[in-house]
Each structure stands twice: as structure tokens, then as C-alpha cells.
Amino acid sequence: MTRRRSAILVLEDGRTFPGEAYGSVGETFGEAVFNTGMTGYQETLTDPSYHRQVVVQTAPHIGNTGVNGEDDESGRIWVAGYVVRDPARIGSNWRATGSLEDRLATEGVVGISGVDTRALTRHLRERGAMRVGISSVDTDPQSLLARVRQAPQMVGADLSAEVTTAQPYVVEALGEHRFTVAALDLGIKRNVPRRLAARGVTTHVLPAGSSIDDLLATGADAVFFSPGPGDPGTADGPVALAREVLTRRIPLFGICFGSQILGRALGFGTYKLGYGHRGINQPVLDRATGKVEVTSHNHGFAVQVPGAGSGAVVPDQVIDTEFGGVRVSHVCLNDNVVEGLRAVDVPAFTVQYHPEAAAGPHDADYLFDRFAELIEGAGAPDGQQSDGRTHSSRGRSNA
Amino acid sequence: MPKRTDLKHILVIGSGPIVIGQACEFDYSGTQACRVLRSEGIRVSLVNSNPATIMTDPEFADATYVEPITPEFVELVIAKERPDAILATLGGQTALNTAVALHEGGVLEKYGVELIGANIDAINRGEDRQLFKDIVAKAGVRLGVDDPTGLVPRSRVCHSMEEVEATVAELGLPVVIRPSFTMGGLGSGMAHTPEDLARIAGDGLSASPVHEVLIEESVLGWKEYELELMRDRHDNVVVVCSIENIDPMGVHTGDSVTVAPAMTLTDREYQRLRDLGIAVLREVGVDTGGCNIQFAVNPVDGRIVVIEMNPRVSRSSALASKATGFPIAKIAAKLAIGYTLDEIPNDITLKTPAAFEPTLDYVVVKIPRFAFEKFPGADPELTTTMKSVGEAMSLGRNFTEALNKAMRSMETKSAGFWTVPDPAGVTLADTLAALRIPHDGRLYTVERALRLGASIAEVAEASGGIDAWFLDQIVALIELRTEIVDAPVLDVDLLRRAKRAGLSDRQLAALRPELAAEDGVRTLRHRLDVRPVYKTVDTCAAEFEATTPYHYSSYDSETEVVPSDRPKVLILGSGPNRIGQGIEFDYSCVHAVQALRAAGYETVMVNCNPETVSTDYDTADRLYFEPLTFEDVLEAWHAEDSSGRAAGGPGVVGVVVQLGGQTPLGLAQRLKNAGVPVVGTSPESIHLAEERGAFGAVLARAGLRAPAHGMATSYDEAKAIADEIGYPVLVRPSYVLGGRGMEIVYDDPTLRDYIGRATDISPDHPVLVDRFLDDAIEIDVDALCDADGEVYIGGVMEHIEEAGIHSGDSSCALPPITLAGSHLAEVRRYTEAIARGVGVRGLLNVQYALKDDVLYVLEANPRASRTVPFVSKATAVPLAKAAARIALGASIAELRAEGLLPATGDGGTMPADAPIAVKEAVLPFKRFRTRAGKGIDSLLGPEMKSTGEVMGIDTNFGHAFAKSQSAAYGSLPTAGKIFVSVANRDKRGMIFPIKRLADLGFEIVATAGTAEVLRRHGIACEQIRKHYQAGEGDDAVSLILGGDVALVINTPQGSGASARSDGYEIRSAAVTADIPCITTVPGAAAAVMGIEARIRGDMQVRPLQDLHATLRAAQ
């Protein structure tokens, strides 16, 4: 067994973890965040929302099932760096086409292994997400620390342009075509159009800088605001676009970053969470049904609604906005963070978490049905809107 | 959804005696349930016949019935208690089957009792094979799966051999056979040939209470997974844990090495299992609570089939609870009374709700513990019938660390890879051939094959499909081994890597002979400051702060042990259950925790058995889930002691070794030598009692008699002793538990044979040769002794079978039923003299034989014995609690003053009206088959074979004995045929009991010699030929197998080996037919009294709280 080259991880507050080079040899910087999922590393790595972040996996064994041609959520690996404890030496799975480490090396992803990831996670939990550097070329902690402190912060980062598609593309509906949706790509995951397609929706994926005319030109029945990386406080363009959509009463659905954009369009603020929600075991309460769903999360920012302090339960009441009443439809049971918004007077709703899963449980898949119902209701001749509460096919397979 | 307000009184049904497939995990779950329900202000009644459980401690329920878990007795409890509801999903298959029977018998309806946690329809849908397949297909339709019928193996339910054969003609061999409604896969198996088919399906049809078996397409070699799920009444569902079996399909999951979380699934595949599991759970309609679903996944194309589900808390739930920190049973009890998951806080974080899915940042490995050495004829091949008697679990920050820890937790001869040399001359071809048959310790064989040069692909093929990822992890260990062997010196880097991979000092010592063994490695390691840190099991991979100090060791960078300045006591547990060391010891350890906590100590539990109450994270103040090896215990002690001292406290003030059985006791001297404060009876005193020469001197000084004896290290020495003291002699190795290797020898050739087989014999480990006292009454005493030499007799138990049957296997009565006052006074005098002579500080167990009015000391064990819980329940005195206090310095006088012990008197002089408690052992014979597929012999001897025990308690012996039999084996018959065949020496003693049975209306069938004697005494009997005698019609064996016999009485003819072979066919037929088989004269006499009590039909039930109040008042 050939020994790995030594590597070092340094946090901006100076805490240092020794380890060994994993993936590509080199140096990288980003925001250190931890993900607690026990499965789905391939989906995590290829999720554009992790752009500029160094992901710490709390699951100790990573790479066990190798990589395959089906589980990517975008065209490349986005994480800025990867921190694991015990990388697999071989991948073993009937679908595997290669090893994770080879893929990381090929795509130039600098990682570190052999790290006490639990100690690192506890540190981030206590001190909050912060900048980090990993190096397998210069393992002097002081010189690396100096460079970590020069790296850009996540607060104030406008990253949509870096992750969005260069050209519009279309994902066709499966089976009978029912609706057309224009999706603003702020870092979309492949499984979103796939889940829509399964409901007869054709999705036009458009670049982040698209105008309302670009959206309307697709003939869309509805608009989707995608997940994505960066500080929602900088997303003035998409926020303005969302306001245009709301003004036109075009059905709107948003996920994650898209939810923060709706929040801002409605006049709410956003704020950075201490260490974010990143995992696939987060309990979210759907206030319409009183049911709990176990969901996939990946967000470092959240929507600030009036009347909700940090950690306090958000009141379940209609909040007045420029676009009429809005309810907080979903909350995270772990910390009462706002996880979903539903407009009462305009056809719009969003969730802060990931109903498209990949990775993660499929409990929230019904939200795509709600979206379809919302579109259907908006298009009904008498103009009646569905309240989007029913979810007859809950628990449907995502596979 | 808040809790229901209409449930004010709930009856919890336990799981009864420990048997293979149903062990102390149900004490753990039941104890949690009782605590939860009572804390909610609900009155709890409990039925459980197993006295060695914590749940049957009187403080855990309002009314505790130590009564048989049969519909008959549970109905008596219901009639007396009139509960609102029954909770039967936490007591294993026994509780569930009883609940179904009560429903079907109309009892629940009659008394207006609701079944909570699961409804009868859901139970039937989960347990009935065909219904279940339809359910899975429906769930598949609901999920939109392309081929819903492909979600289960192709199969058919059969009720006769004809149906079985027709089905196999369609499916082709091999097929799997699964009887309906049996526990732990009892009676199931894989048939490769028509002969296998005839045997397994035939047995299965008779093992199933509804005479039904499922014949199923083989998924042998597929990957096997389990999910543990929970559902509340608002239809919220969470997956608590995924478990992957390293052993592919074909080995019962209870017998498989398993890993949590699943290691070789992509998220897509895992989520498919999750979707399917949830859909099946909803379709089955489990109202609330836990359930377990098993899947097989085809490694070639990912096809998933659902194998089975248990609509209740299971063995896997206990494992999942310990593996994740999510207390399934506790939550299940809350859900049963109406709470929803989001209303229940997560115990560990306190701030987040239980409505979430635990995520692990460590790896858990469970390894089963087998006891094939106890059943020489039994086929050791692992199949779909569970055969293991216990398990150990371990946690590590990676797979190899957890695996190595689990392997050394087994307390087998091999303590991990390379600790025992390869068998001489073994080749790769032999090794690969051995891999083809699943066996105990197969991972050792896997490692050897890989080390001898086999490729991962070859081993995967030979082992029938072990996943390459696991094999590669073992290859990594082998590569590390090579590095360690080849390195010029074991430097800090290599040592650290070795420890991170989970290798023990002992394993390293085996690879580096120059390092002066394990002690040398440890010295080097400590000098290089390579020591473990302790991480926390927190359900959330550190996302939230944990408040529960549930720790495991790892060679990582940061420790999480919170310094505390309180005086700490470490209590060492007993490790994996095995025959001879089971739940009784865990019971004593838990009691020590309770008593020492109450006395102000910070209690720290160290154990590796996931089934137990002791390893519940809220039993002790702190839990270290660690192997009970010297190295692991020493490090845990060091972590607690040094952090305590750093906080300005006294650190660890005591380590309790005498309550966890032989395991911790065996560590006592080494721990003491390493500076660990071992409290209680000193290691030197332990040696005095266990070393035969020293103990002989103790007895001689006090003028106590013992059977003539000697010690031998060769056949010649042994023969010289036998010649001097006379045959029969009892031979055994020194320092054993459960009578391991103990035999009664009647002649020279057998003695020569025994010494030849005792390969471990050496001057350090001599063989003990004792005069065996034929036909003596055996007496067991549990006693306490404090530092002043004050002795408290806990209880005196009189065995029902004569001496020669291991005390763990014989039934006994307390108070003694035939001993005279003078005998009891003699027993007291002897016990006091031994306790003082040895220097006991805590518990002492002494075994005596009374022959011809003379008392002999057989052996003394200076530790908690297997009978401590039984005695404590029968006398209302918590002996283990007192022992723990004495170990930490309390005197018996102080404990009497405190009220922990009675103010006056003791268990040696019970009041005249004290109830009679009968302990009966439960034996696992019907689990095993010989290679030829025959039942194994059920004859009892000096080597212990029972897995568990029950208690029957009542005002007189007959009733108490009848209850013990009902609880252990199903009820004694009240009518029908009794088959009798007894040895010549027993014919005289059998006349009275058999005559009484005939008078009670039983038909007697006997073999020629027995029949002749019976007729001479006017007992009408039918004569039948022995199976080897030629003749027409039924012989004895076919009569029993035919199911026409209600009871077998058979005592072996002759002596020594010939006694063993005589009657074997008869006894194994009784095992196969599952009817009681009595093998001793006193056993027959006791059975007659029990049968009389049953025929009178005046059985009553009475809660332990009542019995104890009466006893306490009398004291």
C-alpha cells in the first residue's frame, strides 16, 4: 500500500487538522461546511450549491460505491474541496463505472483524508461556518492560514453567474405533455426537471441573467426558481424577476436559493445561519397537514420573516406583504428555521429544502404535485386556484 | 396529537425465558416501556416468567406477575387486573403470539381490553407469508414500481408434503422453507436436494402452529439489508437505522456479521429500500411503533426483494437503538399511548424532536456468539435457522476498527486476526473450500484465504457473495500486517495507523514477538503517547450538542469525555451472552449501577452486549460501549480516572468485577497489577476460591468436608487419583464457567479419552478430578460477606435433580423443600466459614452435595452467581445491590440499618408460610440438528446447556412447579399417554410416581423391562418395543414422533458413554415432537406434583409486590 502524501487543513480561526492528500494534490480555499448524509456523496459533489464550499463529510467512509454515470446532479463536481476520514480503496456497486478518487483527481478537486471529521464538525458547530484552506503542497499551518484569511467570504458572494447554464436547454415531459415551466438556473440540479417531467412538465432551463421576456418567450405556464450557491442578499436580478412574475400572477415555485429569492421579492430579509443545514435527515413540519417529512437540506442562509427571532417558533399566521398575504408553510423542527413560504393571494410557493432529494429521502416529492396543481388551478377557466394542499401521491417513488 | 387520556392501565407482556432467537433485548425494550408508561402516570401491570430480567424488578411496574406467558395465565392476570389495554409489541414473538391467542380466544373482547401498538390484522398481515406477499405487491403498485410481483421471491404457501413437492417441481431446487408463526426462523432451512426438502419441510410443517410452510425461490448469495422503521398515529414514518449483513442471504440475520449503517448502497438504492419499507409498513397497517423489514438485493442488477417484516420491536431494534442512540422501545411505548414523533424530544440532544432519522459518523459491527461446543452432535453450518446464543457489538470510527473490536469482544480463543496461529499445514485450497460452508468465525477464514493469496474475486465467489468492499477492508488489514511485520521498528506513525485500523495490543504482539507480548506493546504505546480518545454516540453526527455520555473509543484526535470531580465507579459487564453467562449477570451489573448511583457515586458501565439493559445509555451515568478485554478496560479506566483527577476529583475510586460473571473476574488480577482499584473480593481471594489446592486448604482449616479429589496434568496422574478415591469421578478443567468441559467418568477408558481430548491441559491449567457423589441432593447458596466477616445468607436452593446435572440446568426450589433444620444450620456454618476463609467482600455462591446426611462442599464462586436474580425475586432482597455497596465499603450492619437488607434474619431461614419459588432451566435442543438432520440428545449432565430460566412462584411446590413447566415448555399434560422407559437402578424409584399418574387417568406405555416392573405393582400399561427391536406396528420412537404421547419419562441405562447413547433416539424424538421429556427420578416426582396441581385447576396469580410485602412483613 503506497502511503499518501501529507496534507493539512487550516480554518480561518487557526485550528489545524493534519491529514493526507485525497483526490488532486494542490491547494484550495472555500467556506468549510459539514454534510451529515450517510449516502449520496456523488450527488453532493456535483450539486452546484456547494460551489466555493469545502465539504466535510461526517460519514467516515466515502467512495464505497464508486461513481456511476447516472447520479451526477450537474455536469461536474462543484465543491471547492473535500474532507473525509476514510476514503474507500475500491468502489463496489453494480452500477459503478469508476472510483471516486480518480474522478476527484481528474476534475482537479483537492481533498484531504484521515481527518478527525467529527472534531472538525464539532468545531464548525460551535464556531460557525468559516473559511478554510486545504493544502498538500505547503503544509506549514501559518503560511496556509495567511492565505485562508485572504480568501473571499461567503457573505456577499454572488455566484449565480458562475454556475448557471451558458445556453438555454429543454427537458421534455415524460408521457403526455401537460405544462411548460421556465426554470431560472441559479445552480439547478438535474433531478428537478426530472421530477417535473414525470408529471408531464416540459422544463425550459434558462441562464441566470434571463429577463421576464426570455421567460415568457418559452410559453411557460409557470416559473421555477432553482437552488444555487451564494448569498441571496446579492441576488438582486433574480429578485426583481420574481417580482415581475408575482405581479403577473404567473404560478411560481422555488427551491432553496429560489425560496430565498421569493422571500426577498415579498419584502423579507435573509440571514446567514450559524452552520447551516446540510444533510438528508432534517425533519420539516408541513403546517397545512401537520405531518413531518424527513428531507434533504443544503442551505447556509434562510428567510427572515417578521415576528420570528432566532430559534423562536414562527407564528402560523398570514403575514401581509406587497403581494398580499403570505404564510410560513413549513418549518424545520430542529431549530424552527423557515423552510417554506406560501402566498395566499398570488400563485406562489417555495421551500427552503430539497423535494427533488438526490441525495435524500423522497418524503417531500408531493411538492411537485402541488406545483402541478397550482399550475392547473391557475389555468382553470374560472380562475380558481388550488390551495396546493392536497398531495394524493405522497410517498411516490423518485427512482 | 397529545397522548390518549383513556388509557389508564396497561398490561405489558414480556418475552419469557432467554432462548435462541429471543434474548435479553426484550428485557431492554420492556424495561424502557414500563418506565415510559409509568412516567406518564399510567398504571402498569406486567407478565413475564423470567426472574433474571430488570423489568420484573418490582419497582418497574405497579403489579409484576412472574407467571407463565401463556394465554391461560395471562387471562388470569387480565381478570384480576382489568387493564384498559395490552402492549404486546415489545415482548418478542412470545408476547405477540400470546396476544393473538387471547384475541382469538375472545379474551380481549370478554374483558374489553384493547391491543395497542399493533392490531391483529396488521400482525397477521406481517406474519402470514402469503398475505405479506400481496401486501408488498400492493405497496409496489402504490410506488409505481414496474414489476410489483418481482418485489418478493416467487413462492407458494403449502400445507402438506404433496403441495410442497408440486411447488418445487415448478420453482426448481434450491428452495427456502419457512414455517409460519415461528420465532427466530425456527424450522426454516434451505433444501438443495429432495432429501433435504422432505426433512426440512416435514419438520417445518410440524413446527408451525398452523401447519404451514412457505416454499420460496432462492435468493442465496444476494446482499442482505434491514431497515428499522417507526411510525406514529399521524402516519409520520422515520427510518432509524439501516443494517447491512456481511454474510449474504442464506445465513439468518441473527447469525450474520452485520454492519450499520449500510456500507455498499448508493443513495438511489438506499432510498428505494426506504420508499419500499415505508410503503410496506403503511400497507401492513402497523398502527404505531417500531418494525423491522429485511431486503435482499441482487448484487448483479440491483433487483430488490422484500424478505420479511416484523411488526414489533425485534432483536435488530435493540441493535439499532444501541447503534444509533435512538431508543426505539421507549419511543414505541410513547407512540402506543398516542404521542406523535414530533411531540417526543430526542433524548440525546434534548432540543430536537424524535421525528428525524439518526445519522452516524462511526461504524457499528455486530458479531454473533455461538455455543456449538456445548452440543457436540449439532451441525455447525449456519443456515436460515438462528443458532447463535448471543452477540457483541462494537463501534469504531471506521469499519476495521469496529470489526477488530467486535472480534475481540467475543471472548473466544481467537481474540482477533492472527492471535491464534493458522491450523498446521492448512492450504489455500482447504481455506477456500472451508469458506463455502457458512460457519462460526468465517471472517477468520476469509482473512486467511486473502492472506494466503486468494484474490478478492475468488473469496467473494467462495464465500457465496461477500461484498468486495468488505473484502478489500480485510485486504487493507493484511497489507498493514505486512508493514508491521516488516518494519525495522514499530514507530509512532505505524503504531498509530495500526491502532486506527483497530488492531489490539495483543494482535500487534502476535506480529512483533520481540515486544514482550501485549504488556510490551502497551508499554511502548504509552511511551509514544498513542492512546484512544472517546467519541460520543449522539444520533446526529455532531450537528447538535449531545447531553448523553455514551462513548466509544477511537484513535482519533479529540476526546469528548467531560471531566467530572465526582467519585466514579466502573462496573464491568459480562460481554456477549453465552451458555453459562447470560442475562443474570447483566441483571446484577444493572443493580450495582442503581445502588451505587443512589449512594452518590458516578457510575460508569463498560460492556459490549447490545441486547442488555446495562448498555442502555441512561442506565449508568456514563456508558463505554467497549470490548471487555484488559486493554480496552484499562484505557476506559484511564480516560475516566485521568479526566476525573484533572477536574480535581478523586477519579475512579473502584472497579467492580464480581457481578459480570467470569469475564470481568478473569481481568481482576491484571487490572489490580496495573494499578486499577479493583474493589470487592480481592483478586487474591478470588484465587483462593478458584485454585483447587488453595481452596482445599481453606476447607481443611475450617474442618469442612469436600468430596475426595486431586489435580492431574496427565492421564497417569488422573488414574492414580481415580484409583484412590474410586469411580465415578467428576473431571473438569480449572477456571471455567457453565461447567465447560465437565464430565462424569465411570471407568479408566473414559478417563483416558477425556484427558486425551483436554488439549489445553498444563501445569498452569490442570484437570480437577473429584469423587462424584451419586444420588446426592445438590444445594446452592448465595450469600453476602462484608469486610467484618459478617455473613448474610441470601437464599438456600434445593435442586430437584440429583447432583451431577449442572446447577444451571437443574430446576431448584427456594426455600428448600426437603432439607431439615439441621441441614440448613450446617449449610449456614459451612457458608460462613468459606466466606470468611476466602475473604469475600460481596457475593459468594457455594454449591453443596448432601449425601447420606453428610454435607460436602462442591465448589465456591466468589462472585455474583446465575441465581442472584432468582433469589432476589424469591426473597425480596436485592443481593447484587448489597454486594455492590459492600464492595465500596458498606457493612452488612449498615445496609440492614438503611433498609437495603432486612433488619433481622436472612434468606437462610425463610418464614414457614413463605411462597415456594421454583427455577426451571430452558434448553435449546430443538434449535439444533445433527448433520444427518436428526434431533440432538437432550440428556443433561455436568456441562451446562440451558440458555435461560423461568420462575414459578406459588404457595406450594406442586403449583409452583407446574407454573415453572408452563413457563418453560408449555404446560404439563393433564391427560393422555405417558411413555416410560427407565434404567434398572431407577425402576424402584419410579413406581410411585408412575402409579400416581396412572391413578390420575394417564395411559402408560412402557418398554418391556419397565412394563414388567410396573405390572407387578398393579399398574396397567401397554408394552411397546424399542426402536431397534424387530416387530410389527409402532415402536417407541415412531409412537413419540407420531404425536400420540403427551410426556416422556426416560432415564438412561448404564453409566458413562453407554448411558449417553441409551435412550438417545427416544429423547431426540421427544425434542423433535416438542413434548416434555423427563430424564431423572426426582424430576418425575416433581412433574407428578405439578400435574396434580394442574388437574385440580385452582391456579392463581399473584403480583410480586404482594408476595414481597408479605415476606418483608415476616422479616
HADDOCK unambig.tbl for C-alpha pairs under 7 A between the chains (distance, minus, plus):
assign (segid A and resid 1 and name CA) (segid B and resid 479 and name CA) 6.56 0.50 0.50
assign (segid A and resid 36 and name CA) (segid B and resid 359 and name CA) 6.68 0.50 0.50
assign (segid A and resid 36 and name CA) (segid B and resid 541 and name CA) 6.36 0.50 0.50
assign (segid A and resid 37 and name CA) (segid B and resid 359 and name CA) 6.97 0.50 0.50
assign (segid A and resid 38 and name CA) (segid B and resid 359 and name CA) 6.63 0.50 0.50
assign (segid A and resid 39 and name CA) (segid B and resid 266 and name CA) 6.09 0.50 0.50
assign (segid A and resid 39 and name CA) (segid B and resid 267 and name CA) 4.86 0.50 0.50
assign (segid A and resid 40 and name CA) (segid B and resid 266 and name CA) 6.20 0.50 0.50
assign (segid A and resid 40 and name CA) (segid B and resid 267 and name CA) 4.63 0.50 0.50
assign (segid A and resid 58 and name CA) (segid B and resid 361 and name CA) 5.33 0.50 0.50
assign (segid A and resid 58 and name CA) (segid B and resid 541 and name CA) 6.23 0.50 0.50
assign (segid A and resid 59 and name CA) (segid B and resid 360 and name CA) 6.49 0.50 0.50
assign (segid A and resid 59 and name CA) (segid B and resid 361 and name CA) 4.66 0.50 0.50
assign (segid A and resid 59 and name CA) (segid B and resid 362 and name CA) 6.91 0.50 0.50
assign (segid A and resid 60 and name CA) (segid B and resid 361 and name CA) 5.78 0.50 0.50
assign (segid A and resid 60 and name CA) (segid B and resid 362 and name CA) 6.21 0.50 0.50
assign (segid A and resid 60 and name CA) (segid B and resid 397 and name CA) 6.60 0.50 0.50
assign (segid A and resid 60 and name CA) (segid B and resid 398 and name CA) 6.28 0.50 0.50
assign (segid A and resid 61 and name CA) (segid B and resid 398 and name CA) 6.94 0.50 0.50
assign (segid A and resid 64 and name CA) (segid B and resid 263 and name CA) 6.83 0.50 0.50
assign (segid A and resid 64 and name CA) (segid B and resid 264 and name CA) 5.91 0.50 0.50
assign (segid A and resid 64 and name CA) (segid B and resid 469 and name CA) 6.76 0.50 0.50
assign (segid A and resid 65 and name CA) (segid B and resid 264 and name CA) 5.78 0.50 0.50
assign (segid A and resid 65 and name CA) (segid B and resid 265 and name CA) 6.55 0.50 0.50
assign (segid A and resid 65 and name CA) (segid B and resid 266 and name CA) 6.16 0.50 0.50
assign (segid A and resid 86 and name CA) (segid B and resid 398 and name CA) 6.99 0.50 0.50
assign (segid A and resid 90 and name CA) (segid B and resid 469 and name CA) 6.58 0.50 0.50
assign (segid A and resid 91 and name CA) (segid B and resid 469 and name CA) 6.84 0.50 0.50
assign (segid A and resid 92 and name CA) (segid B and resid 264 and name CA) 6.70 0.50 0.50
assign (segid A and resid 92 and name CA) (segid B and resid 468 and name CA) 6.17 0.50 0.50
assign (segid A and resid 92 and name CA) (segid B and resid 469 and name CA) 5.66 0.50 0.50
assign (segid A and resid 93 and name CA) (segid B and resid 264 and name CA) 6.77 0.50 0.50
assign (segid A and resid 94 and name CA) (segid B and resid 299 and name CA) 6.23 0.50 0.50
assign (segid A and resid 94 and name CA) (segid B and resid 300 and name CA) 5.76 0.50 0.50
assign (segid A and resid 94 and name CA) (segid B and resid 301 and name CA) 6.33 0.50 0.50
assign (segid A and resid 94 and name CA) (segid B and resid 302 and name CA) 6.93 0.50 0.50
assign (segid A and resid 116 and name CA) (segid B and resid 556 and name CA) 5.94 0.50 0.50
assign (segid A and resid 116 and name CA) (segid B and resid 557 and name CA) 6.07 0.50 0.50
assign (segid A and resid 118 and name CA) (segid B and resid 542 and name CA) 6.66 0.50 0.50
assign (segid A and resid 119 and name CA) (segid B and resid 558 and name CA) 5.97 0.50 0.50
assign (segid A and resid 121 and name CA) (segid B and resid 542 and name CA) 6.42 0.50 0.50
assign (segid A and resid 122 and name CA) (segid B and resid 542 and name CA) 5.78 0.50 0.50
assign (segid A and resid 125 and name CA) (segid B and resid 543 and name CA) 6.45 0.50 0.50
assign (segid A and resid 281 and name CA) (segid B and resid 356 and name CA) 5.93 0.50 0.50
assign (segid A and resid 281 and name CA) (segid B and resid 357 and name CA) 5.13 0.50 0.50
assign (segid A and resid 282 and name CA) (segid B and resid 356 and name CA) 6.19 0.50 0.50
assign (segid A and resid 283 and name CA) (segid B and resid 355 and name CA) 6.18 0.50 0.50
assign (segid A and resid 283 and name CA) (segid B and resid 356 and name CA) 5.27 0.50 0.50
assign (segid A and resid 291 and name CA) (segid B and resid 236 and name CA) 6.40 0.50 0.50
assign (segid A and resid 292 and name CA) (segid B and resid 236 and name CA) 5.94 0.50 0.50
assign (segid A and resid 294 and name CA) (segid B and resid 356 and name CA) 6.29 0.50 0.50
assign (segid A and resid 333 and name CA) (segid B and resid 352 and name CA) 6.83 0.50 0.50
assign (segid A and resid 333 and name CA) (segid B and resid 353 and name CA) 6.76 0.50 0.50
assign (segid A and resid 334 and name CA) (segid B and resid 352 and name CA) 4.68 0.50 0.50
assign (segid A and resid 334 and name CA) (segid B and resid 353 and name CA) 6.60 0.50 0.50
assign (segid A and resid 359 and name CA) (segid B and resid 267 and name CA) 5.92 0.50 0.50
assign (segid A and resid 360 and name CA) (segid B and resid 267 and name CA) 6.96 0.50 0.50
assign (segid A and resid 361 and name CA) (segid B and resid 271 and name CA) 6.01 0.50 0.50
assign (segid A and resid 395 and name CA) (segid B and resid 275 and name CA) 6.92 0.50 0.50
assign (segid A and resid 396 and name CA) (segid B and resid 143 and name CA) 5.03 0.50 0.50
assign (segid A and resid 397 and name CA) (segid B and resid 143 and name CA) 5.23 0.50 0.50
assign (segid A and resid 397 and name CA) (segid B and resid 144 and name CA) 6.79 0.50 0.50
assign (segid A and resid 397 and name CA) (segid B and resid 275 and name CA) 6.59 0.50 0.50
assign (segid A and resid 399 and name CA) (segid B and resid 268 and name CA) 6.78 0.50 0.50
assign (segid A and resid 399 and name CA) (segid B and resid 272 and name CA) 6.73 0.50 0.50
